[in-house]
Amino acid sequence: MKELVTLNKEELKRSMVLNRVQRGEMSRMGAAEVLGVSVRHLKRILAAYRKEGAEALAHGNRGKTPCNTLATGTKERVAELAQSTYSGCNQQHLTELLAEREGIILSRSTVRRFLIEEGINSPRKRRPPKHRSRRERRAQRGMLLQIDGSDHDWLQGRGPRLTLVGAIDDATGEVSYALFREEEDTQGYFLLLRHIVRNYGIPLAIYHDRHGIFERSPKDKESLEEELEGKRYPTQFGRVMEDLGITSISASSPQAKGRIERLWGTFQDRLVSELRLAGASAIQEANQVLWDFLPRHNQKFTVAASLPGSAYRKPGRGFKPDEVFCFKYRRTVGRDNVVRFGEHRFQIGPDAHKHTYADARVEVHERLDGSVVVYYQGRCLATSPAPPEAPLLRARNSPRVMPNQTEPPQTSVATAPASNTPEPRQPHHPKPAPNHPWRRGFKLHLDRG
């Protein structure tokens, strides 16, 4: 028995035309024009059709398994991982994780097709686009850094809610540095900028929002010293930027610093998954995962700047990071050469430059390691802990213990029996009237003559 051959519409059309050519009802040139092939190719088809019949018209790969066919169960495996281990990962990130961790090498379009067929949508929701004009990138690396903090549930309930503080280069999109903090604070930005200065250099400008860490509110009242000097003192971080010669640029809206805002969107998508896969549940573990993730992120997303080289400036000679990246406060030395700073009391002794520092204006530096030093006109003064005052001693020793007592006295509230006897009235001391002699002024009468 001859095997039945199923022809599609195009192959059936070819058989009808070839039959007419064999019967002499159509010329070979006309048949080639109808089938859209050359006369030479028509002769090949006609020779194979006379020899093999309708089988010659069917494609040679019909019924064979393609060489690029995926293994059985790959689609189900991808769908299972997308809903379990890699739940929450976007389609591009999922494609990369499947290749890195599972050895399943697929294209993004294939993964997307698998997920759509299984009814799994992308977890990232995109808002409808709005018309905005895009700002050109800076021409060279280090010309502008965008810094910001992102408060988010990075650990997804496995630990405390953290804030990610980071900086991105405007020219290349490289994340210069980032770290997790318990909250967005000045010390976190000090650590961020100190790492950048140590590893890259001093950037030309920093783009930030109008947070109170970077600039003071116009509604803040000026102090007496500011009114006398005719200028407003910067914030602690603003003072660091002035000391380093960094231009401070304030953004009027989140869209103005869209590069770092989009970075937070990427991190809240990819980094959250990395933290979950690593099982991070504390800030130390989260920072370690973050610092391992940053090189891979920069390798994938960094672009080349339009101008080669770097605009970062090297710190000058004698640059001491501990004297720049610290909190500075102005204080007046007491008559006893003691400086007060919170609960601390520092005794300043005489030195070769000055016998006494009473009533001098000094600068107290609170460094990031917790140490406190005192400076006067750029010189670090030798200090020692001063004896505490009596009020501080009383506060430390309260409740006071009597000499004959081994434990602090216990105060008890006694309930007095109900009585109709009224309580004694407290003595009343009326104020003198406005015309009282005590309120009259005294005049000095000088004898004449």
C-alpha positions in Angstrom: 0.0 0.0 0.0 1.1 3.5 -0.8 1.6 5.8 2.1 -0.9 8.7 2.3 0.6 12.1 2.0 -1.1 15.2 3.4 -0.5 18.4 1.5 -1.0 21.9 2.7 -2.6 24.6 0.6 0.6 25.8 -1.1 1.7 22.3 -1.9 -1.7 21.4 -3.3 -1.4 24.4 -5.6 2.0 23.2 -6.8 0.6 19.8 -7.6 -2.2 21.2 -9.7 0.2 23.4 -11.7 2.6 20.6 -12.3 -0.2 18.3 -13.5 -1.2 20.9 -16.1 2.4 21.2 -17.2 2.6 17.4 -17.6 -0.6 17.4 -19.7 0.8 20.2 -21.9 -1.9 22.7 -20.8 0.7 25.2 -19.4 4.2 26.1 -20.4 7.1 25.8 -18.0 7.7 29.6 -18.0 4.1 30.3 -17.2 4.1 27.7 -14.4 7.3 29.2 -13.0 5.6 32.6 -13.0 2.5 31.3 -11.2 4.5 29.5 -8.5 6.9 32.4 -8.1 10.0 30.4 -8.8 12.7 30.4 -11.5 12.3 28.1 -14.6 15.4 26.3 -13.5 13.9 25.5 -10.0 10.6 24.5 -11.7 12.5 21.9 -13.7 13.9 20.4 -10.4 10.5 20.3 -8.8 8.9 18.7 -11.9 11.7 16.0 -12.1 11.2 15.1 -8.4 7.4 15.1 -8.9 7.6 12.7 -11.8 9.9 10.4 -9.8 8.4 10.4 -6.3 4.9 11.8 -6.8 3.2 13.9 -4.2 5.9 13.1 -1.6 8.3 15.3 -3.4 6.1 18.3 -2.7 6.2 17.9 1.1 8.9 19.5 3.1 11.8 17.2 3.9 11.7 18.1 7.7 8.0 17.3 8.0 7.5 14.9 10.9 11.0 15.4 12.3 11.8 17.0 15.7 13.6 20.3 15.3 17.1 20.5 16.6 16.3 23.5 18.8 13.3 21.8 20.5 13.4 22.2 24.3 13.5 19.2 26.6 10.3 17.8 27.8 9.2 19.5 31.0 11.2 22.6 30.6 8.1 24.8 30.3 6.6 23.3 33.4 9.9 23.7 35.3 10.2 27.4 34.4 6.6 28.0 35.5 7.2 26.2 38.8 10.4 28.2 39.6 8.7 31.5 38.6 6.0 30.9 41.1 8.1 29.4 43.9 11.9 30.1 44.2 12.0 33.1 42.0 8.6 34.6 42.8 8.6 38.3 42.3 11.4 38.4 39.7 10.7 40.2 36.5 11.0 38.3 33.2 14.5 39.6 32.3 15.9 38.9 35.8 14.2 35.5 35.9 15.9 34.6 32.6 19.3 35.5 34.0 18.7 33.6 37.3 17.6 30.5 35.4 20.9 30.5 33.5 23.1 31.3 36.5 21.6 29.1 39.1 19.5 26.4 37.3 21.5 25.9 34.1 18.4 26.6 32.0 19.5 28.7 29.2 16.6 30.4 27.4 16.0 33.7 25.7 13.9 36.3 27.4 11.2 36.0 24.7 10.9 32.3 25.3 10.6 32.8 29.1 8.0 35.4 28.5 6.1 33.2 26.1 6.1 30.3 28.7 4.9 32.6 31.5 2.1 34.1 29.3 0.9 30.6 28.3 0.8 29.6 31.9 -1.1 32.8 32.9 1.8 34.3 34.9 2.0 38.0 34.5 5.1 40.2 35.2 5.1 41.4 38.8 6.4 44.8 37.8 3.5 47.2 37.1 4.2 50.0 34.8 2.4 53.3 34.8 1.2 54.8 31.5 4.0 57.0 30.1 3.9 60.8 30.3 5.5 63.3 28.0 8.7 64.6 29.6 11.8 66.1 28.0 14.9 64.0 28.9 18.0 65.8 30.2 21.3 65.0 28.5 23.8 63.0 30.5 26.9 64.8 31.8 29.8 64.3 29.4 32.3 62.8 31.8 32.4 60.5 34.7 32.5 62.2 38.0 31.0 65.5 36.8 27.7 64.9 38.6 26.5 62.4 41.2 22.9 61.8 42.1 22.3 60.8 45.7 19.2 59.8 47.5 17.7 57.3 50.0 15.0 54.7 49.5 12.8 53.6 52.4 11.4 50.2 51.6 10.7 46.8 53.1 13.9 45.4 51.6 13.9 42.2 53.8 10.2 41.5 53.1 9.4 41.1 56.8 12.4 38.9 57.6 14.0 41.8 59.5 13.7 45.5 60.2 12.6 48.0 57.6 15.7 49.6 56.2 16.7 52.6 54.1 19.1 52.2 51.1 21.4 55.2 50.7 23.2 55.3 47.4 24.9 57.4 44.6 24.8 57.0 40.9 27.0 58.6 38.3 25.0 60.8 35.9 27.3 60.2 32.9 27.7 56.4 33.0 24.8 55.2 35.3 27.4 53.4 37.5 26.4 53.0 41.1 29.4 54.5 42.9 28.4 53.1 46.3 25.4 52.2 48.4 24.7 50.9 51.9 21.8 50.0 54.1 20.9 52.2 57.1 18.2 51.9 59.7 17.0 55.3 58.6 18.0 58.1 56.3 20.5 60.1 58.3 23.5 62.4 57.9 26.0 59.8 59.1 24.9 57.4 56.3 25.6 60.1 53.7 28.9 60.8 55.4 29.9 57.1 55.0 28.6 57.2 51.4 30.6 60.3 50.4 33.7 59.2 52.3 33.8 55.9 50.4 33.5 57.7 47.1 36.2 60.2 47.9 38.6 57.4 49.0 38.0 55.1 46.0 37.2 57.6 43.2 37.9 61.1 44.2 35.9 64.3 44.8 33.1 64.8 42.4 32.4 68.2 40.8 28.7 68.4 41.8 26.0 66.5 43.7 22.4 66.4 42.7 20.0 65.8 45.7 16.5 66.6 46.9 15.4 69.2 49.4 15.7 67.0 52.4 16.8 68.7 55.7 20.0 66.7 55.6 21.2 68.7 52.6 19.8 72.1 53.1 17.9 74.1 55.7 14.3 75.1 55.2 13.7 78.8 54.4 11.2 78.8 57.3 14.0 78.2 59.8 14.7 81.3 61.8 18.2 82.6 61.8 20.2 82.6 65.0 21.8 85.7 66.5 25.2 84.7 65.2 23.8 84.3 61.7 22.2 87.7 61.8 25.4 89.3 62.9 27.5 87.5 60.2 24.8 88.1 57.5 24.7 84.5 56.3 22.9 81.2 57.1 25.0 78.3 58.4 24.7 75.2 56.2 23.7 71.8 57.4 26.4 69.3 58.5 26.4 67.6 55.1 26.2 71.0 53.3 29.3 72.1 55.3 31.2 68.9 54.1 30.3 69.8 50.4 31.6 73.3 51.0 34.8 72.0 52.5 35.4 69.7 49.6 34.4 72.3 47.0 31.4 70.3 45.7 28.7 72.1 43.9 25.3 71.4 45.6 22.3 71.2 43.2 18.7 70.8 44.6 16.0 69.0 42.6 12.6 70.5 42.6 10.8 67.2 41.9 11.5 63.5 41.9 11.3 63.4 38.1 14.3 65.9 38.0 16.6 63.2 39.5 14.9 60.4 37.5 18.1 58.5 37.1 18.4 57.5 40.7 14.6 57.2 41.1 14.7 54.6 38.3 17.6 52.9 40.1 15.5 52.4 43.2 12.8 50.8 41.0 15.4 48.4 39.6 16.8 47.6 43.1 13.3 47.1 44.6 12.8 44.6 41.8 16.1 42.8 41.5 17.9 43.4 44.9 14.8 42.3 46.9 15.0 39.0 45.1 18.7 38.7 45.7 18.2 39.4 49.4 15.5 36.8 49.6 17.5 34.1 47.8 20.5 34.8 50.2 18.2 34.6 53.2 19.3 38.0 54.6 17.5 39.0 57.7 19.7 41.7 59.3 21.3 44.9 58.2 24.9 43.4 58.2 23.8 40.5 56.0 21.8 42.9 53.7 24.9 45.1 53.2 27.1 42.1 52.3 24.6 40.9 49.7 24.3 44.5 48.4 28.1 44.9 48.0 28.3 41.5 46.2 25.4 42.6 43.9 26.8 46.0 42.9 29.7 44.8 40.6 27.3 42.6 38.7 24.7 45.4 38.4 27.3 47.9 37.2 28.7 45.5 34.7 25.3 45.0 33.1 23.8 48.5 33.3 26.8 50.9 33.1 27.2 52.8 29.8 30.2 54.6 28.3 30.5 58.4 28.9 30.7 60.6 25.8 34.1 61.9 27.0 36.9 59.6 28.2 38.7 60.1 31.4 37.4 61.1 34.8 36.4 64.4 36.3 37.0 63.3 39.9 39.5 65.5 41.8 42.1 64.1 44.1 42.1 65.5 47.6 44.9 67.9 48.4 47.9 67.2 50.5 47.2 67.0 54.2 43.6 65.9 53.6 42.4 64.2 56.7 39.0 62.4 56.2 38.3 62.3 60.0 38.5 66.1 60.2 36.1 66.5 57.2 33.6 63.7 57.6 32.4 64.5 61.1 29.9 66.6 63.0 31.1 70.0 64.0 29.7 72.2 66.7 30.7 75.6 68.0 31.1 76.1 71.7 32.4 78.7 74.1 35.0 77.7 76.7 34.0 78.4 80.3 36.0 80.5 82.8 37.3 77.2 84.2 38.6 76.1 80.8 35.9 73.5 80.5 34.0 72.8 77.3 30.5 71.4 77.6 29.2 69.0 74.9 26.0 67.1 75.8 26.9 65.0 78.9 30.6 65.4 78.2 32.9 67.8 80.0 36.3 68.5 78.5 39.1 70.2 80.5 41.5 72.2 78.3 45.0 72.7 79.7 47.5 75.4 78.9 49.9 74.8 76.0 52.7 76.6 74.1 50.2 78.7 72.1 47.9 79.9 74.8 48.0 80.0 78.6 44.2 80.0 79.0 41.3 79.3 76.7 38.6 80.9 78.9 35.8 82.5 76.8 37.4 81.3 73.5 35.3 80.1 70.7 36.2 76.5 69.9 34.9 73.8 67.5 33.9 70.4 68.8 34.3 67.5 66.4 32.2 64.4 66.9 33.7 61.8 64.6 32.0 58.8 63.0 33.8 56.4 65.4 32.2 58.1 68.4 35.3 60.0 69.6 35.1 63.7 70.4 38.0 66.2 69.9 38.2 70.0 70.4 39.8 72.3 67.8 40.8 76.0 68.1 41.7 77.9 65.0 42.5 74.6 63.2 44.6 73.2 66.0 43.6 70.1 67.9 43.7 70.8 71.7 44.8 68.4 74.3 41.8 67.7 76.6 41.0 65.5 79.5 37.7 64.5 81.2 36.6 67.3 83.6 35.0 66.5 86.9 31.2 66.5 86.6 29.1 69.2 88.2 26.8 68.5 91.2 23.6 68.5 89.2 25.0 65.8 87.0 26.1 63.7 90.0 22.7 64.1 91.5 21.1 62.9 88.3 23.4 59.9 88.2 22.8 58.9 91.8 19.1 59.4 92.1 17.2 58.0 93.9 19.5 59.0 96.7 20.4 56.3 99.3 20.9 57.4 102.9 24.0 56.3 104.8 22.1 53.9 107.1 20.0 52.4 104.2 21.1 49.5 102.1 18.3 50.0 99.5 16.6 53.1 98.0 13.6 54.2 100.1 10.3 52.9 98.8 7.6 55.4 98.5 4.2 54.2 99.4 0.8 55.9 98.9 -1.4 55.7 102.0 -5.1 56.1 101.7 -6.4 58.5 104.4 -9.8 57.7 105.9 -12.6 59.9 104.7 -13.1 62.9 106.9 -15.3 65.9 106.9 -12.5 68.1 108.2 -11.4 70.5 105.5 -7.8 70.6 104.5 -5.7 73.5 105.8 -5.4 76.3 103.2 -2.0 77.2 101.9 -0.7 80.7 102.9 -1.6 83.4 100.3 1.0 86.0 99.4 -0.7 88.8 97.5 1.3 90.8 95.0 1.9 94.5 95.7 -0.4 97.0 94.0 0.9 99.0 91.1 0.9 102.2 93.3 2.7 100.4 96.2 5.7 102.3 97.5 7.9 99.3 96.7 7.0 99.7 93.0 7.9 103.4 92.9 11.2 104.5 91.5 13.9 106.3 93.5 15.2 109.7 92.5 18.5 111.1 93.5 18.4 114.7 94.6 21.8 116.4 94.6 22.3 119.3 96.9 22.8 122.6 95.1 25.3 125.1 96.1 
